[in-house]
Amino acid sequence: MATVSWVVFKHHKKSDNTYNPKIRISHNRTSSYISTSIYTELVRFKKNSASGTITSEKIKEELDGLVREYRQIINEHQDVVNECETSKDIVAMIERRKQRKEIDFIEFARMFIEKTPNEGTKTVKTTGINSLCHFLNHKKGNEKLLIKDLTSRFLREYEAWLRQERYITVRQNKTAKQAYKTIKKPALNDTGVHSYMGIIQSVFNAALLHFNDYEKGDIIITNDPFKVYTIPAVLEAKKRAVDVDIIRKIYKYSPVNKRKRTTMFTRDIYILSFLLAGMNAVDMLNCRMVNGRIEYERQKTKDRRKDNAFISVYVHPLALPIIDKYRDPSEQHLFDFYKRYSNVRNLTKGIHRGLRSLCDELGIDYIQFYTARHSFATIARNECNISKDDISLCLNHSSGKTVTDTYIKQDFSRIDKVINKVVEYVFERDEESKSE
């Protein structure tokens, strides 16, 4: 049976002659203490006594109130208390319940995202939580969201806000004259809302696992808005592959303005991505060249796969001039991208800016960097009749491994044949047709 009382110890005297009363929790012949915010000189000790009594009735009432609060928590959660072996376990249970009143969802989200090892996932989740903060600022002028206030009604209000044109204020870089600027965001469709709500749900589920002890039945977060609120179904993804003629135009691009280095840089790594079987820009930051092949672990999936999503990609001769152009002189990395951009996010922004400029100069609709990957796969399958298994190997997709697969050593040379066929179809046949 757990008991609660307050106590003041003589040896807890501070340098300013005050004492800090504690709340004592006793259970199964063990005792633990919870500090209070009270510091007082109004304490009397009997001779040879290690503990004393408070002489102020007001302070006594405050301490008695804390004792009643903790007793109530214990009485209301006897099923959890029965699972506690020591007083320390009960103190932890009390602290969790006190904490519930002030669990800030945004604060937890920032902490959770910071511990996310995958940089791409971290960026996506940060963008989602930033959007939620913009809504909170719009709604009530601050970014605080107690987890108990994260309700289905709140989510429906947030969804309605996302589905309309809206203005948000963002911080500018350090070189800008003004610290903040206001930008207009377009209304989101079902796919966009699905993405943003999915981020909130994933962080909320992480909070449930962090604060709730399901084995002991110690449930701190009792609300779950996603049992009432339904995330909109995602629209069928639009195919992001582009025509062969677009790939050829980008390959032949020569900048009108020689000072547009970002545009030329974007052209180079777009074509490099295509030539390396759809390699992502983030993977170019940490790849290496080994025996004439590019080797890397795909950042997006390496934490979810036993092989760390390792791949070894053949380097076609057309890719070598681009690789040499951006080699890191210090040899810390294969490419010098880390000197051009401070982090992955800035690299991604630079690529987007470069693609807009590139598409404008070429007179084509805006395309995303990811189309290089989709286009490689589409051309390999539809034009070169490559098997889906070999395309999956090139894209470094995880295959649903069977027992037989565990006996077979991975043969990355299959990638060489695919790249050669695709490059021949896109670039070499184009030259042949011209000569004819």
ABEGO torsion letter per residue (X at the ends): XBBBBBBBBAAABBAAGBBBBBBBBBBGGBBBBBBBABBBABBBBBBGBABBBBABAAAAAAAAAAAAAAAAAAAAAAAAAAABABAAAAAAAAAAAAAAAABBAAAAAAAAAAABABAAAAAAAAAAAAAAAAAAAAAAGBABBBAAABBAAAAAAAAAAAABBBBBBBBBBAABABABBBBBBBBBBAAAAAAAAAAAAAAAAAAAAAABBAAAGBBABABBAAAABBBBBBBBBBBABBBAAAAAAAAABBBABAABAAAAAAAAAAAAAAAAGGBBAAAAAABBBBGGBBBBBBAAAAAABAAGGBBBBBBBAAAAAAAAAABBAAGABABAAAAABABAAAAAAAAAAAAAAAAAAAGBBBBBAAAAAAAAAAAAAAAAGBBAAAAAAAAGBBBBBBAAAAABBBBAAAAAAAAAAAAAAAAAAAAAAAAX
